[in-house]
Amino acid sequence: MSYSVVNGPAGGMIATGEAMEAIQDDRASMVLAGAAEGEACLDHVYRLEQRLPVAQFLGDKGIIAGEGGFSFAIENAGIALSEGRTVYGIVSSYQNNYLPNLLKDDHKSVTDRVASNMQKAIAKAGLKIDDIDSVHLTLGGIPAIDNIETAAALAVFGNNTPITSSTDYTGFSFGAAGASSLFYACLQLKHDYLAPVLNLSNKPLVDELSYVIQPKLKKPAKHILCHHIDYLGNQVSLVLSKEGTS
């Protein structure tokens, strides 16, 4: 199955969430999910520039084009543990919503819908807001969307939950963007660290959110919420839980 044509940058996270639900429903015992993107060509960047800010130089605001490919083996937890697999995280819940007028509707109404997406994912996992140890955001470089995503995170989590993002490390890898963000969230969950957010001067709500500024090593987390939002109006939340966490 492919979600890339309809869901674009969110495809990898949606594929992972749908794989989790297929396993929960006994429609599959293992699913290979992921996404890939080649280098953005000049005509692609040119067309994007007609609608959205694209960064040309270090320090510019806007999307920084990236490329990459990411694959995840999603498997029934009992089978994975009995077979001795290396488990990077348990997909505890999945929430997928479409925002058809993301850049046209008023800021508050869109922010409320993004916050609702995060809250529903947490509730589906049987958790409370305070159970989330870290929030991994997209922060794709489009100021209007970054403002919405961070305002929603502030509304849900306040200023106590650490905020991370990997986009400034990898660039926005278009079709692979959601999968890329999920990959780095899994690494941080597995290896007990939180990586600092880069280019903080370009990030919204710097004085209000608890952005990770310095590397936090040996920082065990039981639950991470990974949130993706993009210029096509896709938004997805996955709650990732550490192996052995009830």
N, C-alpha and C positions, 0 to 999 in steps of 0.2 A: 504494500500500500504506500501511497505517497500523499503527503499533505503540503508539498512545497508550492504547487500552483495556486492553491487557494489561500494558504496560510503563510507563505513566504518565510520571513525570518523566524516565526514561531514554530515552524514545522518540526524541528528536532525535539522541542519540549512537549509539543502536542503528541508526537509519536510515542514518546516515553510515557506520558500519562495514559494514552490509549492502550499501550502495552500492559501497563499496570492493571487497568480495568479488565482487559481480556484475561489476564491471569487470575484475577479475583473471581471472575465469572466462570472459570474453568473452561474457557475457550482456547487456552494455550497454556503451556508450562514454561516455555522460554520464547522470548521475542528479541530479535536484533533490531534496535532502533537507533536513529541518529540523523545527521544532516551534513552536507558538504557545500562548499562554495569556492569557486575558482577566483582568481584575481579580478576585481571589478574593472571592466574595460572602459576606455575613455568616453565612449558614447553613452554608457550606462551612467557614469559620473556626471556627464554633461546634462543628461535628462533629469537626474536627481537634483542638480543645482537649480533647475528651473522652479522647483517647488520648495526645497529645503536647504538649510545651510550645510555646506560641505567644507570641512577644514582643509586648507591647502598647506599650512605651515604649523609648526609646533606652537601651541598656545592659542591657535584659532579656535573659535567656537564652531561646532558643527560635527557632522559624521566624519570619522576617519575610516576610510575603506580598509577592510581586512579580508583574509581568506583563511580557509581551514576546513577540516573534516573531523567529525566526532562520532564514535559509535558506542552504544551501551548495550550490554546483554542484560535484559530484564528477565528475571527467573523467579519461580516460586521459591519463597524463602526457605521452606523446609528442604527442598531438593538442593538448593545452593549450599546450605550448611552441611547437609549430609554428604555432599560430594567434596567438601573442603574448599569451596570457591573463596576467593578473596572478595569480600563484600565491601563496597564503597559507600553504601547507604541503602536504606529501605525507603521506597516511595510510599509515604504514608497517606498522601491525598493528592488530588489533581482537580484544579478548577480552571475552566477555559471559558472566556467570554469575549465577544466581539464588540468593539466600540465603533459603530459605523460613521459617526461624526466627530471623531476624536479631536480634530483641529478646528472644528466649527462650533461645537457646543460650548457653553460657558464653562469656565474653569472649575467652579464649584461642583456642578453636576457631574462632570467627568471624573473629578477627583473622588467624589462620593462613590462612583461605580468602581473605580480602581480599588478604593479602600474596601468596598464590599467583596470584591474578588478575593483579596487577601484574607479577610475575615471568614469567608465561606470555606476556603481551603483549610484554615486552622480548625474550624469546627468539624469539617469532614474527617480530619485526622483524630478527632476526639480530644483535642488539646485546647488550652486556654492561651490567650495572648502572651501571658508571662512565661509560658513554656517554651516560647521561641527564643533561642539563644543568639541568633544572628539572622539578618535579612540581607539577601544578595540581590541587588537591584540591577536593572539594565543600564541606566544612565548612558544612553546611546549617543548623546552629543547634540540632540535637537532641543534647544532651551525650553520650548513650550511643553514638550513631552516630559523632559526631565523635571520641570516644575510640577507637573501633575503627579508623576510617580513619587517624588520626594514628599509632596504635600500629603499624599495618601499614606505613605509610610509614617509620617509624623502623626497623622490623625489616628492611626491604628496602634503604633508602638510607642509614641512619645519620644523622649530623648534618651532613654535608658538602654535600648537594644542596639548593639553594634551593627553598623551599616557597611557592607562591602560591595564591590563591583569589579568585574574583571575587564570591562570593555576598553579601558584605557591601556591595558596591557596588550590586548589582541587586535584592537580596531573593531569596528562593527562589521562582522563578516556576513552581512546580508542573510542569505538562506541558511547559514550555519550559526547565526547569532544566538538564538535561543539555546541550541545544543552546546555552544561554546560556554555560555554563562553557566549552564547546568553542570558541565564538566568541571569547571573551577570550583563551584559550590561543593561538588562531591569530594574533590581533593581536600578542601579545607575541613570538611566533616570527617573524612577518613584519618587525616594526619594531625588533627588537633591544632590547627593554627588559623589565624585570620590575617589575610594580606591587606596592607594599607591601600586606601583609595588614592589613585594618582590624580594630578591636576585639580586639586581641591579648590583652587581659585576660580575654576569654571563651574563648580557644583552649586546647586541651590541649597538654601537653608543650612549653610555651613555652621552657623552659630546655634542652630536649633537641633539638628540631628546629631547622633553620636557616630559620626564617620570614624572608621578605623584609620588612624594617622600613622602609627608605628606598627611594625609586625608584632602580632600577638602570638608567640610560640607557646606550646603546651597549654593551649586554651581549649579544653574539651568542650564540645557542644553536643547536646543530645538531639536537638531539632533545629534545622535551618529552613527558612522559607526562601525559595528562589522565585523571583518574579520577573516575568518578561513582558515588555510592552514595546510596540514599534509603530512606525508611521503609517502602516496599513490598517491600524485599528485593532490588531491582535493583542490580547493580554492573557497570560497563563501564569498560574501559581502552582508550584509543586512544594509540598512539605517533605523534606528529606530527614530521616531519622537514623541515628546510629544503630548499627547491628546490636541486638540484645536489649534495645530500649523498648519498654512496654508502653 
